[in-house]
């Protein structure tokens, strides 16, 4: 939900995510200074990312397959390039 100022918030921004979501992470994945989101699905063996637009909204949902049965997710700068890696 986007903050509208004056202690009010807008309506929820609903978007489809993966089946049987097991993890949710907020981080700046593209190093643009805006919060991005990622979710991980157990039943579909994929994770999904939506990049933040800096105005309280998010871009197009992008899904990526992963192997195995995901159980958890963490965002960290694993390759030390200054960007979060999921």
PDB file with one MODEL, atoms N, CA, C and O in Angstrom:
MODEL        1
ATOM      1  N   UNK A   1       0.837  -1.171   0.000  1.00  0.00           N
ATOM      2  CA  UNK A   1       0.000   0.000   0.000  1.00  0.00           C
ATOM      3  C   UNK A   1       0.885   1.238   0.000  1.00  0.00           C
ATOM      4  O   UNK A   1       1.886   1.302   0.714  1.00  0.00           O
ATOM      5  N   UNK A   2       0.515   2.189  -0.786  1.00  0.00           N
ATOM      6  CA  UNK A   2       1.302   3.399  -0.942  1.00  0.00           C
ATOM      7  C   UNK A   2       0.886   4.439   0.090  1.00  0.00           C
ATOM      8  O   UNK A   2      -0.303   4.677   0.299  1.00  0.00           O
ATOM      9  N   UNK A   3       1.879   5.060   0.737  1.00  0.00           N
ATOM     10  CA  UNK A   3       1.594   6.139   1.667  1.00  0.00           C
ATOM     11  C   UNK A   3       1.158   7.381   0.910  1.00  0.00           C
ATOM     12  O   UNK A   3       1.798   7.779  -0.063  1.00  0.00           O
ATOM     13  N   UNK A   4       0.063   7.996   1.359  1.00  0.00           N
ATOM     14  CA  UNK A   4      -0.472   9.179   0.692  1.00  0.00           C
ATOM     15  C   UNK A   4      -0.179  10.462   1.441  1.00  0.00           C
ATOM     16  O   UNK A   4      -0.548  11.545   0.988  1.00  0.00           O
ATOM     17  N   UNK A   5       0.484  10.350   2.591  1.00  0.00           N
ATOM     18  CA  UNK A   5       0.742  11.525   3.415  1.00  0.00           C
ATOM     19  C   UNK A   5      -0.417  11.770   4.364  1.00  0.00           C
ATOM     20  O   UNK A   5      -1.502  11.217   4.186  1.00  0.00           O
ATOM     21  N   UNK A   6      -0.187  12.593   5.362  1.00  0.00           N
ATOM     22  CA  UNK A   6      -1.258  12.891   6.317  1.00  0.00           C
ATOM     23  C   UNK A   6      -1.721  11.664   7.082  1.00  0.00           C
ATOM     24  O   UNK A   6      -2.888  11.576   7.463  1.00  0.00           O
ATOM     25  N   UNK A   7      -0.820  10.715   7.312  1.00  0.00           N
ATOM     26  CA  UNK A   7      -1.127   9.478   8.048  1.00  0.00           C
ATOM     27  C   UNK A   7      -2.191   8.633   7.359  1.00  0.00           C
ATOM     28  O   UNK A   7      -2.961   7.944   8.028  1.00  0.00           O
ATOM     29  N   UNK A   8      -2.242   8.679   6.031  1.00  0.00           N
ATOM     30  CA  UNK A   8      -3.182   7.847   5.276  1.00  0.00           C
ATOM     31  C   UNK A   8      -2.426   6.990   4.273  1.00  0.00           C
ATOM     32  O   UNK A   8      -1.320   7.326   3.849  1.00  0.00           O
ATOM     33  N   UNK A   9      -3.040   5.888   3.909  1.00  0.00           N
ATOM     34  CA  UNK A   9      -2.461   5.002   2.907  1.00  0.00           C
ATOM     35  C   UNK A   9      -3.494   4.709   1.836  1.00  0.00           C
ATOM     36  O   UNK A   9      -4.699   4.758   2.082  1.00  0.00           O
ATOM     37  N   UNK A  10      -3.009   4.408   0.659  1.00  0.00           N
ATOM     38  CA  UNK A  10      -3.882   4.100  -0.460  1.00  0.00           C
ATOM     39  C   UNK A  10      -4.352   2.651  -0.408  1.00  0.00           C
ATOM     40  O   UNK A  10      -4.021   1.917   0.523  1.00  0.00           O
ATOM     41  N   UNK A  11      -5.116   2.247  -1.400  1.00  0.00           N
ATOM     42  CA  UNK A  11      -5.594   0.863  -1.449  1.00  0.00           C
ATOM     43  C   UNK A  11      -4.430  -0.100  -1.682  1.00  0.00           C
ATOM     44  O   UNK A  11      -3.389   0.294  -2.208  1.00  0.00           O
ATOM     45  N   UNK A  12      -4.607  -1.349  -1.293  1.00  0.00           N
ATOM     46  CA  UNK A  12      -3.523  -2.320  -1.508  1.00  0.00           C
ATOM     47  C   UNK A  12      -3.265  -2.529  -2.995  1.00  0.00           C
ATOM     48  O   UNK A  12      -4.171  -2.443  -3.824  1.00  0.00           O
ATOM     49  N   UNK A  13      -2.022  -2.801  -3.302  1.00  0.00           N
ATOM     50  CA  UNK A  13      -1.623  -3.127  -4.664  1.00  0.00           C
ATOM     51  C   UNK A  13      -1.436  -4.634  -4.713  1.00  0.00           C
ATOM     52  O   UNK A  13      -0.395  -5.147  -4.305  1.00  0.00           O
ATOM     53  N   UNK A  14      -2.425  -5.331  -5.202  1.00  0.00           N
ATOM     54  CA  UNK A  14      -2.381  -6.788  -5.241  1.00  0.00           C
ATOM     55  C   UNK A  14      -1.762  -7.256  -6.546  1.00  0.00           C
ATOM     56  O   UNK A  14      -2.028  -6.697  -7.610  1.00  0.00           O
ATOM     57  N   UNK A  15      -0.939  -8.279  -6.453  1.00  0.00           N
ATOM     58  CA  UNK A  15      -0.345  -8.864  -7.641  1.00  0.00           C
ATOM     59  C   UNK A  15      -0.162 -10.345  -7.412  1.00  0.00           C
ATOM     60  O   UNK A  15       0.159 -10.778  -6.306  1.00  0.00           O
ATOM     61  N   UNK A  16      -0.368 -11.130  -8.474  1.00  0.00           N
ATOM     62  CA  UNK A  16      -0.219 -12.578  -8.310  1.00  0.00           C
ATOM     63  C   UNK A  16       1.231 -12.939  -8.007  1.00  0.00           C
ATOM     64  O   UNK A  16       2.163 -12.378  -8.583  1.00  0.00           O
ATOM     65  N   UNK A  17       1.393 -13.857  -7.120  1.00  0.00           N
ATOM     66  CA  UNK A  17       2.727 -14.353  -6.802  1.00  0.00           C
ATOM     67  C   UNK A  17       2.754 -15.844  -7.056  1.00  0.00           C
ATOM     68  O   UNK A  17       1.788 -16.407  -7.571  1.00  0.00           O
ATOM     69  N   UNK A  18       3.817 -16.466  -6.711  1.00  0.00           N
ATOM     70  CA  UNK A  18       3.962 -17.879  -6.969  1.00  0.00           C
ATOM     71  C   UNK A  18       3.054 -18.697  -6.070  1.00  0.00           C
ATOM     72  O   UNK A  18       2.630 -18.230  -5.013  1.00  0.00           O
ATOM     73  N   UNK A  19       2.764 -19.886  -6.480  1.00  0.00           N
ATOM     74  CA  UNK A  19       1.935 -20.806  -5.712  1.00  0.00           C
ATOM     75  C   UNK A  19       2.661 -21.225  -4.436  1.00  0.00           C
ATOM     76  O   UNK A  19       3.864 -21.484  -4.470  1.00  0.00           O
ATOM     77  N   UNK A  20       1.959 -21.292  -3.333  1.00  0.00           N
ATOM     78  CA  UNK A  20       2.519 -21.726  -2.046  1.00  0.00           C
ATOM     79  C   UNK A  20       3.758 -20.911  -1.671  1.00  0.00           C
ATOM     80  O   UNK A  20       4.845 -21.463  -1.497  1.00  0.00           O
ATOM     81  N   UNK A  21       3.586 -19.619  -1.550  1.00  0.00           N
ATOM     82  CA  UNK A  21       4.691 -18.719  -1.216  1.00  0.00           C
ATOM     83  C   UNK A  21       5.307 -19.101   0.120  1.00  0.00           C
ATOM     84  O   UNK A  21       4.597 -19.278   1.110  1.00  0.00           O
ATOM     85  N   UNK A  22       6.638 -19.230   0.147  1.00  0.00           N
ATOM     86  CA  UNK A  22       7.331 -19.616   1.379  1.00  0.00           C
ATOM     87  C   UNK A  22       8.260 -18.523   1.896  1.00  0.00           C
ATOM     88  O   UNK A  22       8.697 -18.590   3.045  1.00  0.00           O
ATOM     89  N   UNK A  23       8.574 -17.519   1.080  1.00  0.00           N
ATOM     90  CA  UNK A  23       9.481 -16.470   1.531  1.00  0.00           C
ATOM     91  C   UNK A  23       9.184 -15.174   0.801  1.00  0.00           C
ATOM     92  O   UNK A  23       8.737 -15.173  -0.345  1.00  0.00           O
ATOM     93  N   UNK A  24       9.444 -14.068   1.492  1.00  0.00           N
ATOM     94  CA  UNK A  24       9.236 -12.735   0.939  1.00  0.00           C
ATOM     95  C   UNK A  24      10.411 -11.874   1.373  1.00  0.00           C
ATOM     96  O   UNK A  24      10.741 -11.832   2.558  1.00  0.00           O
ATOM     97  N   UNK A  25      11.051 -11.183   0.425  1.00  0.00           N
ATOM     98  CA  UNK A  25      12.211 -10.358   0.728  1.00  0.00           C
ATOM     99  C   UNK A  25      12.032  -8.989   0.087  1.00  0.00           C
ATOM    100  O   UNK A  25      11.554  -8.875  -1.042  1.00  0.00           O
ATOM    101  N   UNK A  26      12.423  -7.954   0.822  1.00  0.00           N
ATOM    102  CA  UNK A  26      12.471  -6.600   0.286  1.00  0.00           C
ATOM    103  C   UNK A  26      13.934  -6.160   0.291  1.00  0.00           C
ATOM    104  O   UNK A  26      14.589  -6.199   1.332  1.00  0.00           O
ATOM    105  N   UNK A  27      14.442  -5.746  -0.857  1.00  0.00           N
ATOM    106  CA  UNK A  27      15.827  -5.285  -0.989  1.00  0.00           C
ATOM    107  C   UNK A  27      15.925  -4.445  -2.257  1.00  0.00           C
ATOM    108  O   UNK A  27      14.987  -4.414  -3.054  1.00  0.00           O
ATOM    109  N   UNK A  28      17.032  -3.776  -2.448  1.00  0.00           N
ATOM    110  CA  UNK A  28      17.270  -2.986  -3.651  1.00  0.00           C
ATOM    111  C   UNK A  28      18.077  -3.838  -4.629  1.00  0.00           C
ATOM    112  O   UNK A  28      19.303  -3.736  -4.672  1.00  0.00           O
ATOM    113  N   UNK A  29      17.404  -4.669  -5.407  1.00  0.00           N
ATOM    114  CA  UNK A  29      18.076  -5.636  -6.281  1.00  0.00           C
ATOM    115  C   UNK A  29      18.774  -4.997  -7.477  1.00  0.00           C
ATOM    116  O   UNK A  29      19.764  -5.539  -7.967  1.00  0.00           O
ATOM    117  N   UNK A  30      18.280  -3.862  -7.956  1.00  0.00           N
ATOM    118  CA  UNK A  30      18.898  -3.246  -9.131  1.00  0.00           C
ATOM    119  C   UNK A  30      19.717  -1.993  -8.794  1.00  0.00           C
ATOM    120  O   UNK A  30      20.104  -1.249  -9.696  1.00  0.00           O
ATOM    121  N   UNK A  31      19.979  -1.759  -7.518  1.00  0.00           N
ATOM    122  CA  UNK A  31      20.846  -0.669  -7.033  1.00  0.00           C
ATOM    123  C   UNK A  31      20.424   0.711  -7.531  1.00  0.00           C
ATOM    124  O   UNK A  31      21.269   1.552  -7.839  1.00  0.00           O
ATOM    125  N   UNK A  32      19.107   0.940  -7.608  1.00  0.00           N
ATOM    126  CA  UNK A  32      18.624   2.261  -8.011  1.00  0.00           C
ATOM    127  C   UNK A  32      18.148   3.092  -6.820  1.00  0.00           C
ATOM    128  O   UNK A  32      17.650   4.203  -6.997  1.00  0.00           O
ATOM    129  N   UNK A  33      18.301   2.554  -5.608  1.00  0.00           N
ATOM    130  CA  UNK A  33      17.886   3.266  -4.411  1.00  0.00           C
ATOM    131  C   UNK A  33      16.433   3.060  -4.030  1.00  0.00           C
ATOM    132  O   UNK A  33      15.962   3.666  -3.067  1.00  0.00           O
ATOM    133  N   UNK A  34      15.702   2.213  -4.767  1.00  0.00           N
ATOM    134  CA  UNK A  34      14.291   1.960  -4.487  1.00  0.00           C
ATOM    135  C   UNK A  34      14.107   0.524  -3.999  1.00  0.00           C
ATOM    136  O   UNK A  34      14.793  -0.394  -4.450  1.00  0.00           O
ATOM    137  N   UNK A  35      13.169   0.352  -3.070  1.00  0.00           N
ATOM    138  CA  UNK A  35      12.886  -0.988  -2.547  1.00  0.00           C
ATOM    139  C   UNK A  35      12.223  -1.849  -3.620  1.00  0.00           C
ATOM    140  O   UNK A  35      11.272  -1.418  -4.272  1.00  0.00           O
ATOM    141  N   UNK A  36      12.727  -3.055  -3.796  1.00  0.00           N
ATOM    142  CA  UNK A  36      12.172  -4.046  -4.707  1.00  0.00           C
ATOM    143  C   UNK A  36      11.679  -5.221  -3.872  1.00  0.00           C
ATOM    144  O   UNK A  36      12.074  -5.365  -2.715  1.00  0.00           O
ATOM    145  N   UNK A  37      10.821  -6.060  -4.443  1.00  0.00           N
ATOM    146  CA  UNK A  37      10.303  -7.215  -3.712  1.00  0.00           C
ATOM    147  C   UNK A  37      10.594  -8.508  -4.462  1.00  0.00           C
ATOM    148  O   UNK A  37      10.696  -8.527  -5.688  1.00  0.00           O
ATOM    149  N   UNK A  38      10.722  -9.575  -3.706  1.00  0.00           N
ATOM    150  CA  UNK A  38      10.894 -10.897  -4.287  1.00  0.00           C
ATOM    151  C   UNK A  38      10.155 -11.903  -3.418  1.00  0.00           C
ATOM    152  O   UNK A  38      10.208 -11.825  -2.190  1.00  0.00           O
ATOM    153  N   UNK A  39       9.473 -12.837  -4.045  1.00  0.00           N
ATOM    154  CA  UNK A  39       8.794 -13.914  -3.340  1.00  0.00           C
ATOM    155  C   UNK A  39       9.241 -15.241  -3.918  1.00  0.00           C
ATOM    156  O   UNK A  39       9.664 -15.323  -5.072  1.00  0.00           O
ATOM    157  N   UNK A  40       9.144 -16.266  -3.112  1.00  0.00           N
ATOM    158  CA  UNK A  40       9.579 -17.594  -3.524  1.00  0.00           C
ATOM    159  C   UNK A  40       8.430 -18.571  -3.329  1.00  0.00           C
ATOM    160  O   UNK A  40       7.756 -18.551  -2.299  1.00  0.00           O
ATOM    161  N   UNK A  41       8.209 -19.423  -4.321  1.00  0.00           N
ATOM    162  CA  UNK A  41       7.112 -20.381  -4.257  1.00  0.00           C
ATOM    163  C   UNK A  41       7.592 -21.815  -4.150  1.00  0.00           C
ATOM    164  O   UNK A  41       8.472 -22.241  -4.899  1.00  0.00           O
ATOM    165  N   UNK A  42       7.020 -22.554  -3.226  1.00  0.00           N
ATOM    166  CA  UNK A  42       7.394 -23.951  -3.009  1.00  0.00           C
ATOM    167  C   UNK A  42       6.818 -24.855  -4.096  1.00  0.00           C
ATOM    168  O   UNK A  42       7.533 -25.684  -4.658  1.00  0.00           O
ATOM    169  N   UNK A  43       5.536 -24.698  -4.391  1.00  0.00           N
ATOM    170  CA  UNK A  43       4.856 -25.606  -5.321  1.00  0.00           C
ATOM    171  C   UNK A  43       5.290 -25.401  -6.772  1.00  0.00           C
ATOM    172  O   UNK A  43       5.249 -26.344  -7.562  1.00  0.00           O
ATOM    173  N   UNK A  44       5.703 -24.189  -7.132  1.00  0.00           N
ATOM    174  CA  UNK A  44       6.042 -23.902  -8.521  1.00  0.00           C
ATOM    175  C   UNK A  44       7.539 -23.882  -8.799  1.00  0.00           C
ATOM    176  O   UNK A  44       7.945 -23.743  -9.953  1.00  0.00           O
ATOM    177  N   UNK A  45       8.374 -24.018  -7.761  1.00  0.00           N
ATOM    178  CA  UNK A  45       9.831 -23.985  -7.933  1.00  0.00           C
ATOM    179  C   UNK A  45      10.285 -22.767  -8.727  1.00  0.00           C
ATOM    180  O   UNK A  45      11.019 -22.886  -9.708  1.00  0.00           O
ATOM    181  N   UNK A  46       9.832 -21.582  -8.282  1.00  0.00           N
ATOM    182  CA  UNK A  46      10.243 -20.353  -8.933  1.00  0.00           C
ATOM    183  C   UNK A  46      10.246 -19.220  -7.913  1.00  0.00           C
ATOM    184  O   UNK A  46       9.648 -19.317  -6.842  1.00  0.00           O
ATOM    185  N   UNK A  47      10.936 -18.146  -8.278  1.00  0.00           N
ATOM    186  CA  UNK A  47      10.814 -16.938  -7.492  1.00  0.00           C
ATOM    187  C   UNK A  47      10.384 -15.816  -8.429  1.00  0.00           C
ATOM    188  O   UNK A  47      10.610 -15.877  -9.637  1.00  0.00           O
ATOM    189  N   UNK A  48       9.767 -14.801  -7.856  1.00  0.00           N
ATOM    190  CA  UNK A  48       9.260 -13.685  -8.638  1.00  0.00           C
ATOM    191  C   UNK A  48       9.808 -12.392  -8.066  1.00  0.00           C
ATOM    192  O   UNK A  48       9.973 -12.260  -6.853  1.00  0.00           O
ATOM    193  N   UNK A  49      10.090 -11.435  -8.944  1.00  0.00           N
ATOM    194  CA  UNK A  49      10.636 -10.145  -8.546  1.00  0.00           C
ATOM    195  C   UNK A  49       9.790  -9.041  -9.172  1.00  0.00           C
ATOM    196  O   UNK A  49       9.372  -9.135 -10.325  1.00  0.00           O
ATOM    197  N   UNK A  50       9.548  -7.989  -8.384  1.00  0.00           N
ATOM    198  CA  UNK A  50       8.952  -6.749  -8.903  1.00  0.00           C
ATOM    199  C   UNK A  50       9.842  -5.611  -8.444  1.00  0.00           C
ATOM    200  O   UNK A  50      10.064  -5.432  -7.247  1.00  0.00           O
ATOM    201  N   UNK A  51      10.351  -4.843  -9.396  1.00  0.00           N
ATOM    202  CA  UNK A  51      11.239  -3.733  -9.083  1.00  0.00           C
ATOM    203  C   UNK A  51      10.430  -2.502  -8.696  1.00  0.00           C
ATOM    204  O   UNK A  51       9.439  -2.168  -9.346  1.00  0.00           O
ATOM    205  N   UNK A  52      10.864  -1.825  -7.621  1.00  0.00           N
ATOM    206  CA  UNK A  52      10.184  -0.622  -7.165  1.00  0.00           C
ATOM    207  C   UNK A  52      10.421   0.541  -8.106  1.00  0.00           C
ATOM    208  O   UNK A  52      11.496   0.674  -8.690  1.00  0.00           O
ATOM    209  N   UNK A  53       9.389   1.398  -8.249  1.00  0.00           N
ATOM    210  CA  UNK A  53       9.516   2.542  -9.163  1.00  0.00           C
ATOM    211  C   UNK A  53       9.911   3.839  -8.458  1.00  0.00           C
ATOM    212  O   UNK A  53      10.065   4.871  -9.111  1.00  0.00           O
ATOM    213  N   UNK A  54      10.075   3.801  -7.137  1.00  0.00           N
ATOM    214  CA  UNK A  54      10.468   4.988  -6.390  1.00  0.00           C
ATOM    215  C   UNK A  54       9.310   5.888  -6.024  1.00  0.00           C
ATOM    216  O   UNK A  54       9.494   6.866  -5.299  1.00  0.00           O
ATOM    217  N   UNK A  55       8.117   5.576  -6.511  1.00  0.00           N
ATOM    218  CA  UNK A  55       6.932   6.377  -6.210  1.00  0.00           C
ATOM    219  C   UNK A  55       5.910   5.575  -5.422  1.00  0.00           C
ATOM    220  O   UNK A  55       4.749   5.971  -5.316  1.00  0.00           O
ATOM    221  N   UNK A  56       6.344   4.436  -4.863  1.00  0.00           N
ATOM    222  CA  UNK A  56       5.438   3.598  -4.081  1.00  0.00           C
ATOM    223  C   UNK A  56       4.809   2.466  -4.864  1.00  0.00           C
ATOM    224  O   UNK A  56       4.040   1.681  -4.307  1.00  0.00           O
ATOM    225  N   UNK A  57       5.119   2.367  -6.141  1.00  0.00           N
ATOM    226  CA  UNK A  57       4.576   1.294  -6.969  1.00  0.00           C
ATOM    227  C   UNK A  57       5.669   0.324  -7.393  1.00  0.00           C
ATOM    228  O   UNK A  57       6.843   0.493  -7.063  1.00  0.00           O
ATOM    229  N   UNK A  58       5.252  -0.693  -8.132  1.00  0.00           N
ATOM    230  CA  UNK A  58       6.193  -1.716  -8.591  1.00  0.00           C
ATOM    231  C   UNK A  58       5.954  -2.013 -10.054  1.00  0.00           C
ATOM    232  O   UNK A  58       4.838  -1.879 -10.556  1.00  0.00           O
ATOM    233  N   UNK A  59       7.015  -2.419 -10.735  1.00  0.00           N
ATOM    234  CA  UNK A  59       6.948  -2.730 -12.155  1.00  0.00           C
ATOM    235  C   UNK A  59       6.362  -4.107 -12.423  1.00  0.00           C
ATOM    236  O   UNK A  59       5.716  -4.708 -11.565  1.00  0.00           O
ATOM    237  N   UNK A  60       6.598  -4.577 -13.607  1.00  0.00           N
ATOM    238  CA  UNK A  60       6.088  -5.859 -14.085  1.00  0.00           C
ATOM    239  C   UNK A  60       6.665  -7.025 -13.291  1.00  0.00           C
ATOM    240  O   UNK A  60       7.840  -7.017 -12.923  1.00  0.00           O
ATOM    241  N   UNK A  61       5.843  -8.009 -13.037  1.00  0.00           N
ATOM    242  CA  UNK A  61       6.259  -9.223 -12.338  1.00  0.00           C
ATOM    243  C   UNK A  61       7.138 -10.063 -13.265  1.00  0.00           C
ATOM    244  O   UNK A  61       6.746 -10.373 -14.390  1.00  0.00           O
ATOM    245  N   UNK A  62       8.316 -10.425 -12.790  1.00  0.00           N
ATOM    246  CA  UNK A  62       9.228 -11.288 -13.531  1.00  0.00           C
ATOM    247  C   UNK A  62       9.444 -12.555 -12.717  1.00  0.00           C
ATOM    248  O   UNK A  62       9.796 -12.475 -11.540  1.00  0.00           O
ATOM    249  N   UNK A  63       9.240 -13.721 -13.319  1.00  0.00           N
ATOM    250  CA  UNK A  63       9.448 -14.984 -12.615  1.00  0.00           C
ATOM    251  C   UNK A  63      10.663 -15.702 -13.172  1.00  0.00           C
ATOM    252  O   UNK A  63      10.977 -15.593 -14.357  1.00  0.00           O
ATOM    253  N   UNK A  64      11.336 -16.432 -12.311  1.00  0.00           N
ATOM    254  CA  UNK A  64      12.526 -17.187 -12.687  1.00  0.00           C
ATOM    255  C   UNK A  64      12.453 -18.576 -12.063  1.00  0.00           C
ATOM    256  O   UNK A  64      12.165 -18.691 -10.871  1.00  0.00           O
ATOM    257  N   UNK A  65      12.704 -19.630 -12.832  1.00  0.00           N
ATOM    258  CA  UNK A  65      12.688 -20.973 -12.262  1.00  0.00           C
ATOM    259  C   UNK A  65      13.898 -21.209 -11.362  1.00  0.00           C
ATOM    260  O   UNK A  65      14.969 -20.643 -11.579  1.00  0.00           O
ATOM    261  N   UNK A  66      13.712 -22.045 -10.358  1.00  0.00           N
ATOM    262  CA  UNK A  66      14.806 -22.472  -9.498  1.00  0.00           C
ATOM    263  C   UNK A  66      14.703 -23.974  -9.299  1.00  0.00           C
ATOM    264  O   UNK A  66      13.612 -24.538  -9.387  1.00  0.00           O
ATOM    265  N   UNK A  67      15.799 -24.613  -9.039  1.00  0.00           N
ATOM    266  CA  UNK A  67      15.821 -26.069  -8.866  1.00  0.00           C
ATOM    267  C   UNK A  67      15.505 -26.441  -7.421  1.00  0.00           C
ATOM    268  O   UNK A  67      15.784 -25.683  -6.491  1.00  0.00           O
ATOM    269  N   UNK A  68      14.927 -27.605  -7.256  1.00  0.00           N
ATOM    270  CA  UNK A  68      14.685 -28.129  -5.914  1.00  0.00           C
ATOM    271  C   UNK A  68      13.409 -27.604  -5.296  1.00  0.00           C
ATOM    272  O   UNK A  68      12.512 -27.134  -5.996  1.00  0.00           O
ATOM    273  N   UNK A  69      13.335 -27.687  -4.004  1.00  0.00           N
ATOM    274  CA  UNK A  69      12.166 -27.264  -3.260  1.00  0.00           C
ATOM    275  C   UNK A  69      12.576 -26.133  -2.339  1.00  0.00           C
ATOM    276  O   UNK A  69      13.087 -26.384  -1.248  1.00  0.00           O
ATOM    277  N   UNK A  70      12.361 -24.875  -2.760  1.00  0.00           N
ATOM    278  CA  UNK A  70      12.809 -23.743  -1.959  1.00  0.00           C
ATOM    279  C   UNK A  70      12.139 -23.717  -0.588  1.00  0.00           C
ATOM    280  O   UNK A  70      10.959 -24.037  -0.452  1.00  0.00           O
ATOM    281  N   UNK A  71      12.901 -23.337   0.406  1.00  0.00           N
ATOM    282  CA  UNK A  71      12.403 -23.261   1.765  1.00  0.00           C
ATOM    283  C   UNK A  71      12.530 -21.861   2.351  1.00  0.00           C
ATOM    284  O   UNK A  71      11.763 -21.498   3.243  1.00  0.00           O
ATOM    285  N   UNK A  72      13.481 -21.068   1.867  1.00  0.00           N
ATOM    286  CA  UNK A  72      13.743 -19.769   2.446  1.00  0.00           C
ATOM    287  C   UNK A  72      14.496 -18.908   1.438  1.00  0.00           C
ATOM    288  O   UNK A  72      14.977 -19.405   0.419  1.00  0.00           O
ATOM    289  N   UNK A  73      14.593 -17.617   1.729  1.00  0.00           N
ATOM    290  CA  UNK A  73      15.289 -16.699   0.844  1.00  0.00           C
ATOM    291  C   UNK A  73      15.929 -15.615   1.704  1.00  0.00           C
ATOM    292  O   UNK A  73      15.387 -15.223   2.737  1.00  0.00           O
ATOM    293  N   UNK A  74      17.072 -15.145   1.270  1.00  0.00           N
ATOM    294  CA  UNK A  74      17.753 -14.047   1.943  1.00  0.00           C
ATOM    295  C   UNK A  74      18.380 -13.167   0.877  1.00  0.00           C
ATOM    296  O   UNK A  74      18.826 -13.663  -0.158  1.00  0.00           O
ATOM    297  N   UNK A  75      18.417 -11.881   1.119  1.00  0.00           N
ATOM    298  CA  UNK A  75      19.068 -10.956   0.197  1.00  0.00           C
ATOM    299  C   UNK A  75      20.355 -10.463   0.835  1.00  0.00           C
ATOM    300  O   UNK A  75      20.349 -10.007   1.978  1.00  0.00           O
ATOM    301  N   UNK A  76      21.450 -10.552   0.110  1.00  0.00           N
ATOM    302  CA  UNK A  76      22.755 -10.097   0.589  1.00  0.00           C
ATOM    303  C   UNK A  76      23.623  -9.788  -0.619  1.00  0.00           C
ATOM    304  O   UNK A  76      23.324 -10.235  -1.726  1.00  0.00           O
ATOM    305  N   UNK A  77      24.671  -9.045  -0.424  1.00  0.00           N
ATOM    306  CA  UNK A  77      25.617  -8.722  -1.489  1.00  0.00           C
ATOM    307  C   UNK A  77      26.668  -9.835  -1.539  1.00  0.00           C
ATOM    308  O   UNK A  77      27.765  -9.678  -1.004  1.00  0.00           O
ATOM    309  N   UNK A  78      26.336 -10.936  -2.169  1.00  0.00           N
ATOM    310  CA  UNK A  78      27.205 -12.118  -2.177  1.00  0.00           C
ATOM    311  C   UNK A  78      28.475 -11.945  -3.013  1.00  0.00           C
ATOM    312  O   UNK A  78      29.517 -12.514  -2.687  1.00  0.00           O
ATOM    313  N   UNK A  79      28.388 -11.163  -4.085  1.00  0.00           N
ATOM    314  CA  UNK A  79      29.565 -11.002  -4.938  1.00  0.00           C
ATOM    315  C   UNK A  79      30.262  -9.658  -4.729  1.00  0.00           C
ATOM    316  O   UNK A  79      31.136  -9.285  -5.510  1.00  0.00           O
ATOM    317  N   UNK A  80      29.884  -8.943  -3.695  1.00  0.00           N
ATOM    318  CA  UNK A  80      30.526  -7.680  -3.288  1.00  0.00           C
ATOM    319  C   UNK A  80      30.543  -6.618  -4.386  1.00  0.00           C
ATOM    320  O   UNK A  80      31.511  -5.871  -4.529  1.00  0.00           O
ATOM    321  N   UNK A  81      29.443  -6.565  -5.167  1.00  0.00           N
ATOM    322  CA  UNK A  81      29.364  -5.539  -6.205  1.00  0.00           C
ATOM    323  C   UNK A  81      28.496  -4.353  -5.774  1.00  0.00           C
ATOM    324  O   UNK A  81      28.208  -3.468  -6.580  1.00  0.00           O
ATOM    325  N   UNK A  82      28.083  -4.337  -4.512  1.00  0.00           N
ATOM    326  CA  UNK A  82      27.263  -3.249  -4.001  1.00  0.00           C
ATOM    327  C   UNK A  82      25.785  -3.414  -4.231  1.00  0.00           C
ATOM    328  O   UNK A  82      25.006  -2.513  -3.922  1.00  0.00           O
ATOM    329  N   UNK A  83      25.375  -4.565  -4.775  1.00  0.00           N
ATOM    330  CA  UNK A  83      23.958  -4.838  -5.050  1.00  0.00           C
ATOM    331  C   UNK A  83      23.517  -6.082  -4.316  1.00  0.00           C
ATOM    332  O   UNK A  83      24.286  -7.032  -4.165  1.00  0.00           O
ATOM    333  N   UNK A  84      22.276  -6.075  -3.857  1.00  0.00           N
ATOM    334  CA  UNK A  84      21.725  -7.249  -3.192  1.00  0.00           C
ATOM    335  C   UNK A  84      21.513  -8.365  -4.188  1.00  0.00           C
ATOM    336  O   UNK A  84      21.066  -8.133  -5.312  1.00  0.00           O
ATOM    337  N   UNK A  85      21.832  -9.569  -3.777  1.00  0.00           N
ATOM    338  CA  UNK A  85      21.614 -10.762  -4.571  1.00  0.00           C
ATOM    339  C   UNK A  85      20.631 -11.617  -3.796  1.00  0.00           C
ATOM    340  O   UNK A  85      20.786 -11.799  -2.588  1.00  0.00           O
ATOM    341  N   UNK A  86      19.640 -12.132  -4.459  1.00  0.00           N
ATOM    342  CA  UNK A  86      18.613 -12.914  -3.775  1.00  0.00           C
ATOM    343  C   UNK A  86      18.993 -14.377  -3.776  1.00  0.00           C
ATOM    344  O   UNK A  86      18.255 -15.207  -3.245  1.00  0.00           O
TER     345      UNK A  86
ENDMDL
END
